[in-house]
Amino acid sequence: MATTTVSFSVRTDPALKKQVDLFLENVGMSMSTAINLYLRKIVMEQRIPFEISVPPLSPESRQALREAEELKKPGVGKVFKTVDELRRDLLS
């Protein structure tokens, strides 16, 4: 029985593709095979087969978030109803 395949395009950074091509060449695998392995793994596990996380915030970013939260409290920060109001305040 003949196997049917479908073709699709992937957009990626050229430098990243070059790095992946070099790695795959070293392990004797084509890009097509690597992508098919990835897709099959998604189907088998019913999830992205690796952890996706956000890098931890720097101390400066955490402090900026705390300051922004503080400014949201009633009576602490200024509230503007329009951009013109904000602009007038900034220019005063």
PDB file as gemmi writes it, atoms N, CA and C in Angstrom:
CRYST1    1.000    1.000    1.000  90.00  90.00  90.00 P 1                      
ATOM      1  N   MET A   1       0.841  -1.172   0.000  1.00  0.00           N  
ATOM      2  CA  MET A   1       0.000   0.000   0.000  1.00  0.00           C  
ATOM      3  C   MET A   1       0.892   1.243   0.000  1.00  0.00           C  
ATOM      4  N   ALA A   2       0.604   2.191  -0.854  1.00  0.00           N  
ATOM      5  CA  ALA A   2       1.394   3.410  -0.986  1.00  0.00           C  
ATOM      6  C   ALA A   2       1.081   4.362   0.167  1.00  0.00           C  
ATOM      7  N   THR A   3       2.124   5.014   0.655  1.00  0.00           N  
ATOM      8  CA  THR A   3       1.958   6.000   1.711  1.00  0.00           C  
ATOM      9  C   THR A   3       1.776   7.368   1.077  1.00  0.00           C  
ATOM     10  N   THR A   4       0.802   8.111   1.563  1.00  0.00           N  
ATOM     11  CA  THR A   4       0.579   9.460   1.067  1.00  0.00           C  
ATOM     12  C   THR A   4       1.174  10.437   2.057  1.00  0.00           C  
ATOM     13  N   THR A   5       1.802  11.480   1.554  1.00  0.00           N  
ATOM     14  CA  THR A   5       2.378  12.496   2.427  1.00  0.00           C  
ATOM     15  C   THR A   5       1.855  13.858   2.015  1.00  0.00           C  
ATOM     16  N   VAL A   6       2.032  14.810   2.895  1.00  0.00           N  
ATOM     17  CA  VAL A   6       1.651  16.189   2.629  1.00  0.00           C  
ATOM     18  C   VAL A   6       2.884  17.058   2.859  1.00  0.00           C  
ATOM     19  N   SER A   7       2.976  18.113   2.124  1.00  0.00           N  
ATOM     20  CA  SER A   7       4.116  19.017   2.253  1.00  0.00           C  
ATOM     21  C   SER A   7       3.630  20.316   2.892  1.00  0.00           C  
ATOM     22  N   PHE A   8       4.441  20.907   3.771  1.00  0.00           N  
ATOM     23  CA  PHE A   8       4.098  22.205   4.342  1.00  0.00           C  
ATOM     24  C   PHE A   8       5.369  23.000   4.592  1.00  0.00           C  
ATOM     25  N   SER A   9       5.221  24.302   4.725  1.00  0.00           N  
ATOM     26  CA  SER A   9       6.366  25.194   4.919  1.00  0.00           C  
ATOM     27  C   SER A   9       6.468  25.620   6.375  1.00  0.00           C  
ATOM     28  N   VAL A  10       7.692  25.856   6.794  1.00  0.00           N  
ATOM     29  CA  VAL A  10       7.953  26.353   8.144  1.00  0.00           C  
ATOM     30  C   VAL A  10       8.854  27.565   8.009  1.00  0.00           C  
ATOM     31  N   ARG A  11       8.497  28.647   8.653  1.00  0.00           N  
ATOM     32  CA  ARG A  11       9.341  29.840   8.652  1.00  0.00           C  
ATOM     33  C   ARG A  11      10.196  29.814   9.907  1.00  0.00           C  
ATOM     34  N   THR A  12      11.496  30.041   9.733  1.00  0.00           N  
ATOM     35  CA  THR A  12      12.399  30.061  10.877  1.00  0.00           C  
ATOM     36  C   THR A  12      13.580  30.964  10.576  1.00  0.00           C  
ATOM     37  N   ASP A  13      14.306  31.282  11.589  1.00  0.00           N  
ATOM     38  CA  ASP A  13      15.499  32.104  11.471  1.00  0.00           C  
ATOM     39  C   ASP A  13      16.555  31.345  10.663  1.00  0.00           C  
ATOM     40  N   PRO A  14      17.177  31.987   9.676  1.00  0.00           N  
ATOM     41  CA  PRO A  14      18.179  31.294   8.857  1.00  0.00           C  
ATOM     42  C   PRO A  14      19.348  30.722   9.666  1.00  0.00           C  
ATOM     43  N   ALA A  15      19.795  31.447  10.687  1.00  0.00           N  
ATOM     44  CA  ALA A  15      20.911  30.958  11.507  1.00  0.00           C  
ATOM     45  C   ALA A  15      20.498  29.706  12.280  1.00  0.00           C  
ATOM     46  N   LEU A  16      19.272  29.694  12.782  1.00  0.00           N  
ATOM     47  CA  LEU A  16      18.772  28.522  13.502  1.00  0.00           C  
ATOM     48  C   LEU A  16      18.700  27.320  12.562  1.00  0.00           C  
ATOM     49  N   LYS A  17      18.183  27.529  11.354  1.00  0.00           N  
ATOM     50  CA  LYS A  17      18.091  26.430  10.389  1.00  0.00           C  
ATOM     51  C   LYS A  17      19.477  25.867  10.082  1.00  0.00           C  
ATOM     52  N   LYS A  18      20.445  26.744   9.920  1.00  0.00           N  
ATOM     53  CA  LYS A  18      21.803  26.290   9.618  1.00  0.00           C  
ATOM     54  C   LYS A  18      22.348  25.426  10.760  1.00  0.00           C  
ATOM     55  N   GLN A  19      22.116  25.856  12.004  1.00  0.00           N  
ATOM     56  CA  GLN A  19      22.583  25.087  13.163  1.00  0.00           C  
ATOM     57  C   GLN A  19      21.910  23.719  13.209  1.00  0.00           C  
ATOM     58  N   VAL A  20      20.605  23.700  12.952  1.00  0.00           N  
ATOM     59  CA  VAL A  20      19.867  22.434  12.973  1.00  0.00           C  
ATOM     60  C   VAL A  20      20.342  21.534  11.834  1.00  0.00           C  
ATOM     61  N   ASP A  21      20.526  22.106  10.643  1.00  0.00           N  
ATOM     62  CA  ASP A  21      21.032  21.314   9.511  1.00  0.00           C  
ATOM     63  C   ASP A  21      22.364  20.649   9.856  1.00  0.00           C  
ATOM     64  N   LEU A  22      23.268  21.405  10.489  1.00  0.00           N  
ATOM     65  CA  LEU A  22      24.577  20.847  10.857  1.00  0.00           C  
ATOM     66  C   LEU A  22      24.434  19.705  11.858  1.00  0.00           C  
ATOM     67  N   PHE A  23      23.580  19.915  12.862  1.00  0.00           N  
ATOM     68  CA  PHE A  23      23.365  18.862  13.854  1.00  0.00           C  
ATOM     69  C   PHE A  23      22.786  17.614  13.202  1.00  0.00           C  
ATOM     70  N   LEU A  24      21.733  17.807  12.407  1.00  0.00           N  
ATOM     71  CA  LEU A  24      21.069  16.662  11.785  1.00  0.00           C  
ATOM     72  C   LEU A  24      22.009  15.918  10.847  1.00  0.00           C  
ATOM     73  N   GLU A  25      22.854  16.661  10.145  1.00  0.00           N  
ATOM     74  CA  GLU A  25      23.828  16.013   9.270  1.00  0.00           C  
ATOM     75  C   GLU A  25      24.777  15.140  10.094  1.00  0.00           C  
ATOM     76  N   ASN A  26      25.185  15.639  11.259  1.00  0.00           N  
ATOM     77  CA  ASN A  26      26.092  14.888  12.136  1.00  0.00           C  
ATOM     78  C   ASN A  26      25.466  13.600  12.672  1.00  0.00           C  
ATOM     79  N   VAL A  27      24.159  13.608  12.852  1.00  0.00           N  
ATOM     80  CA  VAL A  27      23.499  12.398  13.355  1.00  0.00           C  
ATOM     81  C   VAL A  27      22.871  11.576  12.232  1.00  0.00           C  
ATOM     82  N   GLY A  28      23.066  12.020  10.986  1.00  0.00           N  
ATOM     83  CA  GLY A  28      22.577  11.256   9.845  1.00  0.00           C  
ATOM     84  C   GLY A  28      21.077  11.294   9.653  1.00  0.00           C  
ATOM     85  N   MET A  29      20.470  12.432   9.934  1.00  0.00           N  
ATOM     86  CA  MET A  29      19.011  12.538   9.828  1.00  0.00           C  
ATOM     87  C   MET A  29      18.647  13.737   8.961  1.00  0.00           C  
ATOM     88  N   SER A  30      17.599  13.594   8.189  1.00  0.00           N  
ATOM     89  CA  SER A  30      17.125  14.711   7.380  1.00  0.00           C  
ATOM     90  C   SER A  30      16.201  15.603   8.218  1.00  0.00           C  
ATOM     91  N   MET A  31      16.012  16.819   7.759  1.00  0.00           N  
ATOM     92  CA  MET A  31      15.086  17.737   8.430  1.00  0.00           C  
ATOM     93  C   MET A  31      13.686  17.148   8.412  1.00  0.00           C  
ATOM     94  N   SER A  32      13.308  16.549   7.305  1.00  0.00           N  
ATOM     95  CA  SER A  32      11.983  15.940   7.185  1.00  0.00           C  
ATOM     96  C   SER A  32      11.776  14.838   8.231  1.00  0.00           C  
ATOM     97  N   THR A  33      12.775  13.993   8.404  1.00  0.00           N  
ATOM     98  CA  THR A  33      12.681  12.924   9.406  1.00  0.00           C  
ATOM     99  C   THR A  33      12.574  13.504  10.809  1.00  0.00           C  
ATOM    100  N   ALA A  34      13.382  14.519  11.098  1.00  0.00           N  
ATOM    101  CA  ALA A  34      13.359  15.141  12.426  1.00  0.00           C  
ATOM    102  C   ALA A  34      11.993  15.758  12.718  1.00  0.00           C  
ATOM    103  N   ILE A  35      11.421  16.447  11.744  1.00  0.00           N  
ATOM    104  CA  ILE A  35      10.104  17.056  11.945  1.00  0.00           C  
ATOM    105  C   ILE A  35       9.038  15.981  12.100  1.00  0.00           C  
ATOM    106  N   ASN A  36       9.129  14.906  11.320  1.00  0.00           N  
ATOM    107  CA  ASN A  36       8.161  13.813  11.459  1.00  0.00           C  
ATOM    108  C   ASN A  36       8.255  13.157  12.838  1.00  0.00           C  
ATOM    109  N   LEU A  37       9.473  12.974  13.344  1.00  0.00           N  
ATOM    110  CA  LEU A  37       9.629  12.433  14.701  1.00  0.00           C  
ATOM    111  C   LEU A  37       8.952  13.339  15.726  1.00  0.00           C  
ATOM    112  N   TYR A  38       9.161  14.641  15.578  1.00  0.00           N  
ATOM    113  CA  TYR A  38       8.551  15.613  16.483  1.00  0.00           C  
ATOM    114  C   TYR A  38       7.020  15.537  16.414  1.00  0.00           C  
ATOM    115  N   LEU A  39       6.470  15.515  15.217  1.00  0.00           N  
ATOM    116  CA  LEU A  39       5.014  15.454  15.064  1.00  0.00           C  
ATOM    117  C   LEU A  39       4.436  14.167  15.638  1.00  0.00           C  
ATOM    118  N   ARG A  40       5.116  13.033  15.398  1.00  0.00           N  
ATOM    119  CA  ARG A  40       4.640  11.751  15.950  1.00  0.00           C  
ATOM    120  C   ARG A  40       4.685  11.756  17.482  1.00  0.00           C  
ATOM    121  N   LYS A  41       5.716  12.376  18.036  1.00  0.00           N  
ATOM    122  CA  LYS A  41       5.841  12.455  19.495  1.00  0.00           C  
ATOM    123  C   LYS A  41       4.695  13.280  20.085  1.00  0.00           C  
ATOM    124  N   ILE A  42       4.320  14.365  19.426  1.00  0.00           N  
ATOM    125  CA  ILE A  42       3.183  15.168  19.879  1.00  0.00           C  
ATOM    126  C   ILE A  42       1.919  14.321  19.913  1.00  0.00           C  
ATOM    127  N   VAL A  43       1.686  13.565  18.857  1.00  0.00           N  
ATOM    128  CA  VAL A  43       0.491  12.725  18.783  1.00  0.00           C  
ATOM    129  C   VAL A  43       0.526  11.643  19.855  1.00  0.00           C  
ATOM    130  N   MET A  44       1.675  10.985  20.018  1.00  0.00           N  
ATOM    131  CA  MET A  44       1.784   9.905  21.011  1.00  0.00           C  
ATOM    132  C   MET A  44       1.554  10.408  22.431  1.00  0.00           C  
ATOM    133  N   GLU A  45       2.140  11.555  22.760  1.00  0.00           N  
ATOM    134  CA  GLU A  45       2.076  12.049  24.133  1.00  0.00           C  
ATOM    135  C   GLU A  45       0.922  13.012  24.373  1.00  0.00           C  
ATOM    136  N   GLN A  46       0.291  13.476  23.284  1.00  0.00           N  
ATOM    137  CA  GLN A  46      -0.799  14.440  23.378  1.00  0.00           C  
ATOM    138  C   GLN A  46      -0.370  15.703  24.142  1.00  0.00           C  
ATOM    139  N   ARG A  47       0.843  16.127  23.832  1.00  0.00           N  
ATOM    140  CA  ARG A  47       1.384  17.346  24.442  1.00  0.00           C  
ATOM    141  C   ARG A  47       2.623  17.752  23.661  1.00  0.00           C  
ATOM    142  N   ILE A  48       3.084  18.975  23.901  1.00  0.00           N  
ATOM    143  CA  ILE A  48       4.386  19.377  23.360  1.00  0.00           C  
ATOM    144  C   ILE A  48       5.418  18.571  24.140  1.00  0.00           C  
ATOM    145  N   PRO A  49       6.314  17.858  23.473  1.00  0.00           N  
ATOM    146  CA  PRO A  49       7.197  16.909  24.174  1.00  0.00           C  
ATOM    147  C   PRO A  49       8.401  17.533  24.892  1.00  0.00           C  
ATOM    148  N   PHE A  50       8.253  18.740  25.352  1.00  0.00           N  
ATOM    149  CA  PHE A  50       9.285  19.358  26.172  1.00  0.00           C  
ATOM    150  C   PHE A  50       8.634  20.477  26.962  1.00  0.00           C  
ATOM    151  N   GLU A  51       9.286  20.884  28.023  1.00  0.00           N  
ATOM    152  CA  GLU A  51       8.748  21.933  28.877  1.00  0.00           C  
ATOM    153  C   GLU A  51       8.904  23.285  28.211  1.00  0.00           C  
ATOM    154  N   ILE A  52       7.842  24.074  28.266  1.00  0.00           N  
ATOM    155  CA  ILE A  52       7.886  25.449  27.766  1.00  0.00           C  
ATOM    156  C   ILE A  52       7.761  26.337  28.992  1.00  0.00           C  
ATOM    157  N   SER A  53       8.752  27.181  29.196  1.00  0.00           N  
ATOM    158  CA  SER A  53       8.717  28.040  30.379  1.00  0.00           C  
ATOM    159  C   SER A  53       9.224  29.431  30.030  1.00  0.00           C  
ATOM    160  N   VAL A  54       8.961  30.334  30.919  1.00  0.00           N  
ATOM    161  CA  VAL A  54       9.422  31.709  30.778  1.00  0.00           C  
ATOM    162  C   VAL A  54      10.603  31.878  31.724  1.00  0.00           C  
ATOM    163  N   PRO A  55      11.686  32.471  31.240  1.00  0.00           N  
ATOM    164  CA  PRO A  55      12.830  32.668  32.135  1.00  0.00           C  
ATOM    165  C   PRO A  55      12.412  33.508  33.350  1.00  0.00           C  
ATOM    166  N   PRO A  56      13.031  33.262  34.494  1.00  0.00           N  
ATOM    167  CA  PRO A  56      12.672  34.036  35.678  1.00  0.00           C  
ATOM    168  C   PRO A  56      12.965  35.520  35.467  1.00  0.00           C  
ATOM    169  N   LEU A  57      12.159  36.353  36.107  1.00  0.00           N  
ATOM    170  CA  LEU A  57      12.360  37.799  36.006  1.00  0.00           C  
ATOM    171  C   LEU A  57      13.604  38.218  36.770  1.00  0.00           C  
ATOM    172  N   SER A  58      14.255  39.222  36.243  1.00  0.00           N  
ATOM    173  CA  SER A  58      15.415  39.781  36.940  1.00  0.00           C  
ATOM    174  C   SER A  58      14.918  40.532  38.175  1.00  0.00           C  
ATOM    175  N   PRO A  59      15.790  40.760  39.151  1.00  0.00           N  
ATOM    176  CA  PRO A  59      15.385  41.541  40.333  1.00  0.00           C  
ATOM    177  C   PRO A  59      14.839  42.915  39.946  1.00  0.00           C  
ATOM    178  N   GLU A  60      15.426  43.535  38.922  1.00  0.00           N  
ATOM    179  CA  GLU A  60      14.959  44.862  38.487  1.00  0.00           C  
ATOM    180  C   GLU A  60      13.539  44.784  37.926  1.00  0.00           C  
ATOM    181  N   SER A  61      13.266  43.736  37.152  1.00  0.00           N  
ATOM    182  CA  SER A  61      11.923  43.570  36.582  1.00  0.00           C  
ATOM    183  C   SER A  61      10.897  43.300  37.672  1.00  0.00           C  
ATOM    184  N   ARG A  62      11.270  42.464  38.654  1.00  0.00           N  
ATOM    185  CA  ARG A  62      10.351  42.197  39.771  1.00  0.00           C  
ATOM    186  C   ARG A  62      10.039  43.482  40.532  1.00  0.00           C  
ATOM    187  N   GLN A  63      11.064  44.312  40.751  1.00  0.00           N  
ATOM    188  CA  GLN A  63      10.864  45.583  41.451  1.00  0.00           C  
ATOM    189  C   GLN A  63       9.962  46.499  40.633  1.00  0.00           C  
ATOM    190  N   ALA A  64      10.160  46.555  39.322  1.00  0.00           N  
ATOM    191  CA  ALA A  64       9.320  47.394  38.458  1.00  0.00           C  
ATOM    192  C   ALA A  64       7.864  46.932  38.516  1.00  0.00           C  
ATOM    193  N   LEU A  65       7.635  45.619  38.543  1.00  0.00           N  
ATOM    194  CA  LEU A  65       6.268  45.107  38.660  1.00  0.00           C  
ATOM    195  C   LEU A  65       5.641  45.478  39.999  1.00  0.00           C  
ATOM    196  N   ARG A  66       6.429  45.384  41.074  1.00  0.00           N  
ATOM    197  CA  ARG A  66       5.913  45.788  42.395  1.00  0.00           C  
ATOM    198  C   ARG A  66       5.521  47.263  42.394  1.00  0.00           C  
ATOM    199  N   GLU A  67       6.363  48.089  41.782  1.00  0.00           N  
ATOM    200  CA  GLU A  67       6.072  49.526  41.714  1.00  0.00           C  
ATOM    201  C   GLU A  67       4.813  49.787  40.891  1.00  0.00           C  
ATOM    202  N   ALA A  68       4.655  49.076  39.794  1.00  0.00           N  
ATOM    203  CA  ALA A  68       3.466  49.247  38.952  1.00  0.00           C  
ATOM    204  C   ALA A  68       2.212  48.824  39.713  1.00  0.00           C  
ATOM    205  N   GLU A  69       2.288  47.719  40.453  1.00  0.00           N  
ATOM    206  CA  GLU A  69       1.146  47.275  41.261  1.00  0.00           C  
ATOM    207  C   GLU A  69       0.804  48.316  42.323  1.00  0.00           C  
ATOM    208  N   GLU A  70       1.808  48.907  42.917  1.00  0.00           N  
ATOM    209  CA  GLU A  70       1.597  49.939  43.941  1.00  0.00           C  
ATOM    210  C   GLU A  70       0.880  51.145  43.334  1.00  0.00           C  
ATOM    211  N   LEU A  71       1.253  51.519  42.130  1.00  0.00           N  
ATOM    212  CA  LEU A  71       0.640  52.676  41.467  1.00  0.00           C  
ATOM    213  C   LEU A  71      -0.826  52.434  41.119  1.00  0.00           C  
ATOM    214  N   LYS A  72      -1.237  51.180  41.035  1.00  0.00           N  
ATOM    215  CA  LYS A  72      -2.630  50.853  40.720  1.00  0.00           C  
ATOM    216  C   LYS A  72      -3.553  51.044  41.925  1.00  0.00           C  
ATOM    217  N   LYS A  73      -2.983  51.155  43.116  1.00  0.00           N  
ATOM    218  CA  LYS A  73      -3.803  51.299  44.319  1.00  0.00           C  
ATOM    219  C   LYS A  73      -4.490  52.665  44.315  1.00  0.00           C  
ATOM    220  N   PRO A  74      -5.728  52.724  44.835  1.00  0.00           N  
ATOM    221  CA  PRO A  74      -6.466  53.997  44.857  1.00  0.00           C  
ATOM    222  C   PRO A  74      -5.685  55.087  45.598  1.00  0.00           C  
ATOM    223  N   GLY A  75      -5.639  56.255  44.986  1.00  0.00           N  
ATOM    224  CA  GLY A  75      -5.005  57.403  45.620  1.00  0.00           C  
ATOM    225  C   GLY A  75      -3.494  57.450  45.492  1.00  0.00           C  
ATOM    226  N   VAL A  76      -2.872  56.459  44.883  1.00  0.00           N  
ATOM    227  CA  VAL A  76      -1.409  56.433  44.785  1.00  0.00           C  
ATOM    228  C   VAL A  76      -0.942  57.014  43.453  1.00  0.00           C  
ATOM    229  N   GLY A  77      -1.420  56.469  42.370  1.00  0.00           N  
ATOM    230  CA  GLY A  77      -1.004  56.916  41.043  1.00  0.00           C  
ATOM    231  C   GLY A  77      -2.031  57.858  40.444  1.00  0.00           C  
ATOM    232  N   LYS A  78      -1.680  58.504  39.358  1.00  0.00           N  
ATOM    233  CA  LYS A  78      -2.599  59.386  38.654  1.00  0.00           C  
ATOM    234  C   LYS A  78      -3.409  58.570  37.659  1.00  0.00           C  
ATOM    235  N   VAL A  79      -4.657  58.963  37.476  1.00  0.00           N  
ATOM    236  CA  VAL A  79      -5.529  58.309  36.511  1.00  0.00           C  
ATOM    237  C   VAL A  79      -5.947  59.352  35.482  1.00  0.00           C  
ATOM    238  N   PHE A  80      -5.858  58.999  34.208  1.00  0.00           N  
ATOM    239  CA  PHE A  80      -6.230  59.908  33.137  1.00  0.00           C  
ATOM    240  C   PHE A  80      -7.333  59.273  32.315  1.00  0.00           C  
ATOM    241  N   LYS A  81      -8.322  60.091  31.953  1.00  0.00           N  
ATOM    242  CA  LYS A  81      -9.444  59.580  31.172  1.00  0.00           C  
ATOM    243  C   LYS A  81      -9.162  59.627  29.681  1.00  0.00           C  
ATOM    244  N   THR A  82      -8.268  60.502  29.270  1.00  0.00           N  
ATOM    245  CA  THR A  82      -7.951  60.613  27.849  1.00  0.00           C  
ATOM    246  C   THR A  82      -6.441  60.767  27.669  1.00  0.00           C  
ATOM    247  N   VAL A  83      -5.988  60.557  26.460  1.00  0.00           N  
ATOM    248  CA  VAL A  83      -4.576  60.749  26.134  1.00  0.00           C  
ATOM    249  C   VAL A  83      -4.225  62.230  26.255  1.00  0.00           C  
ATOM    250  N   ASP A  84      -5.162  63.092  25.863  1.00  0.00           N  
ATOM    251  CA  ASP A  84      -4.908  64.533  25.975  1.00  0.00           C  
ATOM    252  C   ASP A  84      -4.670  64.940  27.424  1.00  0.00           C  
ATOM    253  N   GLU A  85      -5.446  64.372  28.345  1.00  0.00           N  
ATOM    254  CA  GLU A  85      -5.255  64.636  29.773  1.00  0.00           C  
ATOM    255  C   GLU A  85      -3.845  64.227  30.207  1.00  0.00           C  
ATOM    256  N   LEU A  86      -3.434  63.058  29.808  1.00  0.00           N  
ATOM    257  CA  LEU A  86      -2.099  62.559  30.129  1.00  0.00           C  
ATOM    258  C   LEU A  86      -1.036  63.476  29.536  1.00  0.00           C  
ATOM    259  N   ARG A  87      -1.209  63.857  28.282  1.00  0.00           N  
ATOM    260  CA  ARG A  87      -0.252  64.721  27.598  1.00  0.00           C  
ATOM    261  C   ARG A  87      -0.118  66.064  28.320  1.00  0.00           C  
ATOM    262  N   ARG A  88      -1.258  66.660  28.696  1.00  0.00           N  
ATOM    263  CA  ARG A  88      -1.217  67.935  29.430  1.00  0.00           C  
ATOM    264  C   ARG A  88      -0.452  67.783  30.741  1.00  0.00           C  
ATOM    265  N   ASP A  89      -0.668  66.670  31.438  1.00  0.00           N  
ATOM    266  CA  ASP A  89       0.027  66.448  32.710  1.00  0.00           C  
ATOM    267  C   ASP A  89       1.520  66.279  32.482  1.00  0.00           C  
ATOM    268  N   LEU A  90       1.884  65.555  31.449  1.00  0.00           N  
ATOM    269  CA  LEU A  90       3.308  65.333  31.172  1.00  0.00           C  
ATOM    270  C   LEU A  90       4.011  66.622  30.793  1.00  0.00           C  
ATOM    271  N   LEU A  91       3.318  67.493  30.091  1.00  0.00           N  
ATOM    272  CA  LEU A  91       3.934  68.740  29.620  1.00  0.00           C  
ATOM    273  C   LEU A  91       3.883  69.870  30.659  1.00  0.00           C  
ATOM    274  N   SER A  92       3.177  69.642  31.751  1.00  0.00           N  
ATOM    275  CA  SER A  92       3.068  70.707  32.777  1.00  0.00           C  
ATOM    276  C   SER A  92       4.236  70.678  33.744  1.00  0.00           C  
TER     277      SER A  92                                                      
END                                                                             
